[in-house]
Amino acid sequence: MSELLDNREMKKEKLKEMLKKLHSGEDEEKVKEEFKNVLRSISPLEIPLIEQELVAEGVSAREIARMCDIHVEIFRESVSGAEKEIAKFPPGHPLRTLYEENVEIIKDAEILNLYASSLLKLKGNALQSTLKTLEGIVRGLKVIGYTHYNREEMIDFPYLERRGLNAVPAVLWRKHDEIRAEMNKLLNLIHSENYEEISNVGQDLASRLIDMVFRENNILYPTLQVLLSEGEFKAIRMQDDEIGYYKIKPGNEWKSEAKPIMPYEVRDEITAEQLLSLPQHLIEEMKKNMGDIKLHPDLRELRREGDIELENGYLLPDEISAILAIMPVDVTFIDSEDRVRFFSGGERIFTRTNTVLGRPVQLCHPPKSVHIVNKILQAFKKGERDKADFWIDMQGRKILIQYLAVRKNGKYLGALEFTQDIMDIKKIEGEKRLLDWK
């Protein structure tokens, strides 16, 4: 044990020496190479301990953070192998984007650990300043859940589930949620005075983030690489922008002429050759969660006879009518020639009957308000406005009436009248996350 401590002490002193060189303005590239030589000899588990000791000895967090950029390059090689993996894919390929985001996540997790571990050694203004910085770091990290994790859950996982690989996405998603919960817990704690717990939770969160990077880089991404076709990756790339990214902007060098393939279009089962090519970590995870590696792919056809193809799905006419009738809003569509073309059924706030279909919308309103209707529609057609809102009191209820311009590729198609009783909505406070059916 004493030999290990002595060895770590030597590494720590070497790092301090190089930080001083950077601080004094020595050639940065030369110092970076020295850094790399030392950092390669440091395990990922040692880094937080050494950082903590450096802080205790008076090295500023800002100076230590400077070495995070250098260490992350080594960390990619020693922990996750991302250095080589990133180089396999041109900028813009979905897998390269995921690996690059994880580089940023590692770096930010290290910085989080640095500030969290230094907390108990601070007092007064320094303590309050660090707490404020810590809060900013965690709020920034929450974006991982909205972007990086969300893309995996909503876009990538369905391709594995379609092939019968349900266990691993479920495990990763659960761990994503644990990380999200830990972030919220830390944010709530920061305004307390329980500094020991803040420090512990912060360090635990950093550890969880790095563990997730390891799981993704060594299990999820290699699995996607083995199983998915170019067309599937093209479909992923087409959707990724809708959710967004963590601290990186994908390049555009990767081009594909393949036809985009959505998960519901996948017909392939995992072959024996593919199974042998899957990461060993994945096989172990499957055995742990499933008992064996027998897969049950989901080969159900999405499109049915009689389905109407919509931009975001397929529905039968009866389903469309039933959906619109049950929505807690009234919808009326006026076409580009100002005629009523459709209204939703069910219980309505303003009565509509089929006799209004084809009728000029101006004739559906009292004469005294026709000039307002015309003003709205003209502004929509000219592209001057996209929305008009009104709210009225009616029979003890608060009614919201919205007119929305409907366009496709810039072309005006008509207007949507959207009416909703918002009385009960206005009363909502706090949160309700649990089902309370009796």
C-alpha positions in Angstrom: 0.0 0.0 0.0 2.8 2.4 0.9 4.4 1.8 -2.5 1.2 2.7 -4.2 0.9 5.9 -2.2 4.5 6.8 -2.9 3.9 6.2 -6.6 0.9 8.4 -6.6 2.8 11.1 -4.7 5.4 11.1 -7.5 2.8 11.4 -10.2 1.1 14.2 -8.3 4.4 16.1 -7.9 5.1 15.7 -11.6 1.6 17.1 -12.5 2.2 20.1 -10.2 5.5 20.7 -11.9 3.9 20.7 -15.3 1.0 22.9 -14.2 3.6 25.5 -13.0 5.3 25.3 -16.4 2.0 26.0 -18.1 1.3 28.9 -15.7 4.8 30.4 -16.4 4.1 30.4 -20.1 6.4 27.6 -21.3 5.7 26.0 -24.7 2.2 24.5 -24.4 2.7 21.7 -27.0 5.9 20.6 -25.3 4.3 20.6 -21.8 1.2 18.8 -23.2 3.4 15.9 -24.4 4.9 15.7 -20.9 1.4 15.7 -19.4 0.4 12.9 -21.7 3.3 10.7 -20.7 2.4 11.1 -17.0 -1.4 10.8 -17.5 -1.0 7.6 -19.4 0.4 6.0 -16.3 -2.5 7.2 -14.2 -5.6 5.0 -13.9 -9.1 6.7 -14.2 -9.7 5.8 -10.5 -6.5 7.7 -9.5 -7.4 11.0 -11.3 -10.1 12.1 -8.8 -7.9 11.3 -5.8 -4.9 13.2 -7.3 -7.1 16.2 -8.2 -8.5 16.2 -4.7 -5.0 16.3 -3.2 -3.9 19.0 -5.6 -6.8 21.2 -4.5 -6.0 20.5 -0.8 -2.4 21.7 -1.5 -3.6 25.0 -2.9 -3.6 24.4 -6.6 -6.6 26.3 -8.1 -9.5 24.5 -9.7 -8.9 26.7 -12.8 -5.4 25.4 -13.2 -6.4 21.8 -12.7 -9.2 22.2 -15.2 -6.6 23.1 -17.8 -5.2 19.6 -17.6 -8.7 18.1 -18.2 -8.6 18.8 -21.9 -5.3 17.0 -22.1 -6.3 14.1 -19.8 -9.5 13.5 -21.7 -7.5 12.5 -24.8 -5.7 9.9 -22.7 -8.9 8.9 -21.0 -10.5 8.2 -24.3 -7.7 5.7 -25.1 -7.3 4.1 -21.7 -11.0 3.8 -20.6 -13.1 3.8 -23.7 -11.0 3.5 -26.8 -12.9 6.4 -28.3 -9.8 7.9 -29.9 -9.6 5.1 -32.5 -13.4 4.8 -32.8 -13.9 8.5 -33.6 -11.3 8.2 -36.4 -13.3 5.4 -38.1 -16.3 7.7 -38.9 -16.3 11.0 -40.9 -17.8 14.1 -39.3 -21.5 13.9 -39.3 -21.8 10.2 -38.9 -24.2 9.5 -35.9 -21.6 7.3 -34.2 -18.9 9.9 -34.4 -21.3 12.4 -33.0 -22.0 10.2 -30.0 -18.4 9.5 -29.3 -17.5 13.2 -29.6 -20.3 14.1 -27.1 -18.9 11.6 -24.7 -15.5 13.3 -24.8 -17.2 16.5 -23.6 -19.1 14.5 -21.0 -15.9 13.0 -19.6 -14.3 16.4 -19.4 -17.3 18.0 -17.6 -17.6 15.0 -15.2 -14.0 15.5 -14.2 -14.6 19.2 -13.6 -17.7 18.4 -11.6 -15.7 15.9 -9.5 -13.0 18.5 -9.0 -15.3 21.2 -7.6 -17.4 18.7 -5.5 -14.4 17.1 -3.9 -12.9 20.5 -3.0 -16.0 21.8 -1.3 -15.3 20.7 2.3 -12.0 22.5 2.3 -13.6 25.9 1.6 -15.2 28.6 3.8 -16.8 32.0 3.4 -16.8 33.6 0.0 -14.7 30.8 -1.6 -17.3 28.3 -0.5 -20.3 30.3 -1.8 -18.5 31.0 -5.1 -17.8 27.3 -5.5 -21.4 26.4 -4.8 -22.5 28.9 -7.4 -20.0 27.4 -9.9 -21.1 23.9 -9.0 -24.8 24.8 -9.6 -23.9 26.2 -13.1 -22.0 23.0 -13.9 -24.9 20.8 -13.0 -27.4 22.9 -14.9 -25.2 22.5 -17.9 -24.9 18.8 -17.4 -28.7 18.4 -17.4 -28.6 19.1 -21.1 -27.0 15.7 -21.5 -30.4 14.2 -20.5 -32.3 16.4 -23.0 -30.0 15.7 -25.9 -27.4 12.9 -25.8 -29.4 10.4 -23.7 -32.7 11.4 -25.3 -31.4 10.8 -28.8 -30.2 7.3 -27.7 -33.6 6.5 -26.1 -35.8 7.9 -28.9 -33.8 7.3 -32.0 -31.1 4.6 -31.5 -32.7 2.1 -29.1 -35.7 1.3 -31.4 -33.3 -0.2 -33.9 -32.0 -2.6 -31.2 -35.4 -3.4 -29.9 -36.7 -4.2 -33.3 -34.0 -7.0 -33.5 -35.0 -8.3 -30.1 -32.3 -6.6 -28.1 -34.5 -5.2 -25.4 -32.5 -5.8 -22.3 -29.5 -3.5 -22.9 -31.6 -0.4 -23.9 -33.7 -1.0 -20.8 -30.7 -1.1 -18.6 -29.1 1.9 -20.1 -32.3 3.9 -20.0 -32.8 3.1 -16.3 -29.2 4.3 -15.7 -29.9 7.5 -17.7 -32.9 8.1 -15.4 -30.8 7.5 -12.3 -28.3 10.1 -13.5 -31.1 12.6 -14.3 -32.5 12.0 -10.7 -29.0 12.5 -9.2 -28.6 15.8 -11.1 -32.0 17.0 -9.7 -31.0 15.8 -6.2 -27.7 17.8 -6.4 -29.4 20.9 -7.6 -31.9 20.7 -4.7 -29.1 20.1 -2.2 -26.9 23.0 -3.3 -29.1 25.6 -1.6 -28.9 23.6 1.7 -26.0 23.8 4.1 -25.3 20.1 4.0 -22.0 20.5 2.3 -20.8 17.0 3.0 -23.8 15.5 1.2 -23.4 18.0 -1.7 -19.8 16.9 -2.0 -20.7 13.2 -1.9 -23.6 13.5 -4.4 -21.5 15.6 -6.7 -18.7 13.0 -6.8 -21.1 10.2 -7.2 -22.8 11.9 -10.1 -19.4 12.4 -11.8 -18.7 8.7 -11.3 -22.0 7.7 -12.8 -21.5 10.0 -15.8 -18.1 8.4 -16.5 -19.5 4.9 -16.0 -22.2 5.6 -18.6 -19.5 6.8 -21.1 -17.8 3.5 -20.6 -21.0 1.5 -21.1 -21.9 3.5 -24.2 -18.5 3.4 -25.8 -17.9 -0.3 -25.1 -21.4 -1.7 -25.4 -23.9 0.4 -27.1 -21.9 2.1 -29.9 -20.0 -1.1 -31.0 -23.3 -2.9 -31.1 -24.9 -0.3 -33.3 -21.9 -0.4 -35.6 -22.2 -4.2 -36.0 -25.9 -4.4 -36.5 -27.1 -1.2 -38.3 -27.0 -0.7 -42.0 -26.0 2.6 -43.7 -29.6 3.3 -44.5 -30.4 3.0 -40.8 -27.6 5.4 -39.8 -28.9 7.8 -42.5 -32.4 7.8 -40.9 -30.8 8.4 -37.5 -28.8 11.4 -38.9 -32.0 12.8 -40.4 -33.7 12.8 -37.0 -30.8 13.7 -34.7 -31.1 17.4 -35.3 -34.7 17.4 -34.0 -33.5 16.6 -30.5 -30.1 18.3 -30.5 -26.6 17.7 -29.2 -24.4 18.1 -26.1 -21.7 20.8 -26.7 -20.8 19.7 -30.2 -22.0 20.5 -33.7 -21.9 17.5 -36.1 -19.9 18.0 -39.3 -21.3 17.4 -42.7 -18.6 15.3 -44.4 -20.6 12.0 -44.1 -22.9 11.6 -47.1 -24.9 8.6 -47.9 -26.9 7.7 -51.0 -28.6 4.8 -49.1 -32.4 4.9 -48.6 -33.2 5.9 -45.1 -34.5 2.9 -43.1 -36.8 3.5 -40.1 -36.9 0.9 -37.2 -40.4 -0.3 -38.3 -38.9 -1.1 -41.8 -36.2 -3.4 -40.4 -36.8 -7.0 -41.3 -33.4 -8.5 -40.5 -32.8 -10.9 -37.6 -29.4 -11.0 -36.0 -27.2 -13.5 -37.8 -24.8 -15.9 -36.2 -21.9 -13.9 -37.7 -23.2 -10.6 -36.2 -23.8 -12.3 -32.9 -20.1 -13.3 -32.8 -19.1 -9.8 -33.6 -21.0 -8.2 -30.8 -19.0 -6.7 -27.9 -18.3 -9.2 -25.1 -19.7 -6.6 -22.6 -23.0 -6.9 -24.4 -23.1 -10.7 -24.3 -22.4 -10.6 -20.6 -25.1 -8.0 -20.1 -27.6 -10.1 -22.1 -26.8 -13.2 -20.1 -27.2 -11.3 -16.8 -30.6 -9.8 -17.8 -32.1 -12.5 -20.0 -30.5 -15.8 -18.7 -29.6 -16.7 -22.3 -29.1 -14.9 -25.6 -32.2 -16.1 -27.4 -33.7 -13.1 -29.2 -37.3 -12.4 -30.2 -37.2 -9.8 -32.9 -40.3 -7.6 -33.5 -41.3 -8.2 -37.1 -44.8 -6.8 -36.9 -45.7 -4.7 -40.0 -46.6 -1.1 -39.1 -48.6 -0.3 -42.2 -52.0 -2.0 -42.5 -54.5 -2.3 -45.3 -56.6 0.9 -45.5 -54.0 3.0 -43.6 -53.6 6.7 -44.6 -49.9 7.6 -44.7 -49.3 10.8 -42.8 -46.1 12.7 -42.3 -45.5 11.1 -38.9 -47.3 7.8 -39.1 -50.1 5.7 -40.4 -53.7 5.8 -39.3 -57.0 4.3 -40.4 -59.8 6.8 -41.1 -61.8 5.6 -38.1 -58.8 6.1 -35.9 -58.3 9.7 -37.2 -62.0 10.5 -36.5 -61.9 8.9 -33.0 -58.6 10.7 -32.1 -59.9 14.1 -33.1 -63.2 13.5 -31.3 -61.6 12.6 -28.0 -59.1 15.5 -27.9 -59.8 18.0 -25.1 -59.9 20.8 -27.7 -62.3 21.8 -30.6 -60.6 22.0 -34.0 -62.1 23.6 -37.1 -60.1 23.8 -40.4 -60.7 26.6 -42.9 -59.1 26.0 -46.3 -57.1 28.6 -48.3 -60.4 29.8 -49.9 -61.9 30.5 -46.5 -64.3 27.6 -46.5 -65.0 25.3 -43.6 -63.5 21.9 -44.7 -63.4 20.0 -41.4 -64.3 20.2 -37.7 -63.7 17.7 -34.9 -66.6 15.8 -33.3 -67.3 14.9 -29.7 -68.5 17.4 -27.1 -67.8 20.9 -28.4 -67.7 24.3 -26.8 -69.1 26.0 -29.9 -71.7 23.9 -31.8 -70.9 22.8 -35.3 -73.0 20.6 -37.6 -72.2 19.1 -41.0 -74.3 21.8 -42.7 -71.3 24.3 -42.2 -69.0 22.2 -44.3 -68.2 24.1 -47.5 -69.6 27.3 -46.0 -67.5 30.5 -46.2 -66.2 31.0 -42.7 -67.3 34.6 -42.6 -70.9 33.4 -42.7 -70.3 31.2 -39.6 -69.7 34.3 -37.4 -72.0 37.1 -36.3 -71.9 40.0 -38.8 -70.4 42.3 -36.2 -67.2 40.2 -36.0 -66.7 39.4 -39.7 -64.2 42.2 -40.2 -62.0 40.7 -37.5 -62.2 37.3 -39.2 -61.2 38.9 -42.5 -58.3 40.8 -40.9 -56.9 37.6 -39.4 -57.2 35.6 -42.6 -55.7 38.3 -44.8 -52.7 38.6 -42.4 -52.2 34.8 -42.5 -52.3 34.8 -46.3 -49.8 37.6 -46.7 -47.5 35.9 -44.2 -47.7 38.8 -41.8 -49.0 36.8 -38.9 -49.1 33.2 -37.8 -51.4 33.3 -34.8 -54.2 35.2 -33.2 -55.4 34.6 -29.6 -58.6 35.5 -27.8 -60.0 34.4 -24.4 -63.6 34.9 -23.2 -65.7 34.1 -20.2 -68.6 31.8 -21.0 -71.0 30.1 -18.6 -68.5 30.4 -15.7 -65.7 28.9 -17.8 -62.6 30.5 -19.3 -62.3 29.8 -23.0 -59.2 30.2 -25.1 -59.7 30.6 -28.8 -56.6 30.5 -31.1 -56.4 30.9 -34.9 -53.3 29.4 -36.4 -52.0 29.8 -39.9 -51.4 26.4 -41.6 -48.5 26.2 -44.0 -46.5 23.6 -45.8 -43.1 24.5 -47.3 -44.2 28.2 -47.0 -47.4 27.7 -48.9 -50.6 28.8 -47.1 -53.0 25.9 -46.8 -55.6 27.5 -44.5 -56.3 28.3 -40.9 -57.0 26.2 -37.8 -59.5 27.4 -35.2 -58.4 25.9 -31.9 -60.8 26.2 -28.9 -60.2 25.0 -25.4 -61.7 25.3 -21.9 -58.7 26.3 -19.8 -60.5 26.9 -16.5 -59.1 23.8 -14.8 -55.7 24.2 -16.5 -55.3 27.6 -14.8 -55.7 26.0 -11.4 -52.8 23.6 -11.8 -49.9 24.1 -9.4 -46.8 22.1 -8.6 -46.3 18.6 -10.2 -48.2 15.4 -10.5 -46.0 12.4 -11.4 -47.9 9.5 -9.9 -51.1 7.8 -11.0 -53.8 8.2 -8.5 -56.6 6.1 -9.9 -58.9 4.6 -7.3 
